[in-house]
């Protein structure tokens, strides 16, 4: 079940996050984008590494599950899940006027649903459902 909050109007516009990416860890390549929505999300090369590494303090076993940060001028809220053999980082890219605190529970719910279903290829469907539920449920 997704936890949802209402949208905010900022300067007359209804804001939704700019996108979402799921970042995984590859032993040879490091942090990699496993999937994103929209698929053509254009971000600087170090963006993924900075978001993923923000969760860790020295090694891959000591991590903070939820972080908020600014990377290359982008406001990001990121939630890291760990099922023992796989770590997945759910990074929500927000607009500068959005409050990260308003997305924490919703992002945890989305991450829970995606990891439960283990189906990354349908991230666009999960994301659209996430946005619609957030918009229509207060």
C-alpha positions as CSV (number, residue, x, y, z in Angstrom):
1,X,0.0,0.0,0.0
2,X,1.4,3.4,-0.9
3,X,1.3,6.2,1.6
4,X,0.1,9.4,-0.1
5,X,0.0,13.1,0.5
6,X,-1.7,15.9,-1.3
7,X,0.0,18.0,-4.0
8,X,1.0,21.6,-3.3
9,X,0.4,24.5,-5.6
10,X,3.5,26.7,-5.9
11,X,3.1,30.0,-7.7
12,X,-0.1,28.7,-9.4
13,X,1.5,25.5,-10.7
14,X,0.9,22.0,-9.5
15,X,4.2,20.3,-8.9
16,X,5.1,16.7,-9.2
17,X,8.6,15.3,-8.9
18,X,10.8,15.6,-12.0
19,X,11.4,11.9,-12.0
20,X,12.5,8.8,-10.2
21,X,15.5,6.5,-10.6
22,X,16.3,3.2,-9.0
23,X,20.1,2.8,-8.4
24,X,21.7,-0.5,-7.7
25,X,25.3,-1.6,-6.9
26,X,27.5,-3.5,-9.3
27,X,30.7,-4.9,-7.9
28,X,32.7,-4.0,-11.0
29,X,31.0,-0.7,-12.1
30,X,29.8,0.7,-8.8
31,X,26.5,2.6,-8.6
32,X,24.4,2.1,-11.7
33,X,20.9,3.2,-12.8
34,X,18.8,0.1,-13.0
35,X,15.7,1.9,-14.2
36,X,14.3,5.4,-14.3
37,X,11.1,7.3,-15.2
38,X,11.1,9.2,-17.4
39,X,13.6,6.9,-19.2
40,X,15.4,9.8,-20.8
41,X,16.3,11.4,-17.6
42,X,19.5,13.4,-18.3
43,X,21.8,13.8,-15.4
44,X,25.5,14.4,-14.9
45,X,27.7,11.3,-14.8
46,X,28.6,11.6,-11.1
47,X,25.0,12.2,-10.1
48,X,24.2,8.5,-9.5
49,X,27.4,7.9,-7.5
50,X,26.8,10.9,-5.3
51,X,23.2,9.9,-4.5
52,X,24.0,6.3,-3.8
53,X,27.1,7.0,-1.7
54,X,25.3,9.6,0.4
55,X,23.7,6.7,2.2
56,X,27.0,5.2,3.3
57,X,29.5,5.9,6.0
58,X,32.7,4.1,4.9
59,X,31.4,0.7,3.8
60,X,28.4,-1.0,2.2
61,X,27.2,-2.5,5.5
62,X,26.8,0.8,7.4
63,X,24.1,2.9,5.8
64,X,21.4,5.5,6.5
65,X,18.1,4.4,4.8
66,X,16.7,7.9,4.1
67,X,18.7,10.9,2.9
68,X,17.9,14.3,1.4
69,X,20.5,16.2,-0.5
70,X,21.3,18.6,-3.3
71,X,23.3,17.2,-6.2
72,X,24.2,19.4,-9.1
73,X,21.4,21.8,-8.2
74,X,18.8,19.1,-8.0
75,X,16.9,18.5,-4.8
76,X,16.8,14.7,-4.1
77,X,15.2,12.5,-1.5
78,X,16.6,9.0,-1.6
79,X,15.5,5.8,0.2
80,X,17.8,2.8,0.3
81,X,16.5,-0.8,0.8
82,X,18.6,-3.8,1.6
83,X,17.3,-7.3,1.4
84,X,20.6,-8.9,2.3
85,X,22.1,-9.6,-1.1
86,X,20.7,-6.6,-3.0
87,X,20.7,-2.9,-2.2
88,X,18.3,-0.6,-4.1
89,X,18.3,3.1,-3.8
90,X,15.0,4.9,-4.8
91,X,15.9,8.5,-5.7
92,X,13.1,11.0,-6.2
93,X,14.1,14.1,-8.1
94,X,12.2,17.1,-6.8
95,X,11.7,20.7,-8.0
96,X,13.4,23.4,-6.0
97,X,10.1,24.6,-4.4
98,X,9.1,21.1,-3.1
99,X,9.6,20.1,0.5
100,X,11.4,16.8,0.9
101,X,9.6,16.1,4.1
102,X,6.3,15.8,2.2
103,X,7.6,12.9,0.2
104,X,9.2,10.7,2.8
105,X,6.4,8.3,3.6
106,X,5.2,8.2,0.0
107,X,8.7,7.2,-1.2
108,X,9.0,4.5,1.5
109,X,5.6,3.1,0.3
110,X,6.7,3.1,-3.4
111,X,10.0,1.4,-2.5
112,X,8.1,-1.3,-0.5
113,X,5.7,-2.0,-3.3
114,X,8.4,-2.2,-6.0
115,X,10.7,-4.4,-3.9
116,X,7.8,-6.7,-3.0
117,X,6.9,-7.2,-6.6
118,X,10.6,-7.3,-7.8
119,X,9.6,-5.9,-11.2
120,X,11.8,-3.0,-12.2
121,X,10.7,-3.0,-15.8
122,X,7.3,-1.6,-14.8
123,X,8.6,1.4,-12.9
124,X,6.6,3.8,-15.1
125,X,3.4,2.1,-14.0
126,X,4.4,2.2,-10.3
127,X,5.4,5.8,-10.6
128,X,2.2,6.9,-12.3
129,X,0.2,5.1,-9.7
130,X,2.3,6.7,-7.0
131,X,1.6,10.2,-8.5
132,X,-2.1,9.6,-9.0
133,X,-2.6,8.3,-5.5
134,X,-0.6,11.2,-4.1
135,X,-2.7,13.7,-6.0
136,X,-6.1,12.4,-5.1
137,X,-5.6,11.3,-1.5
138,X,-5.1,13.7,1.2
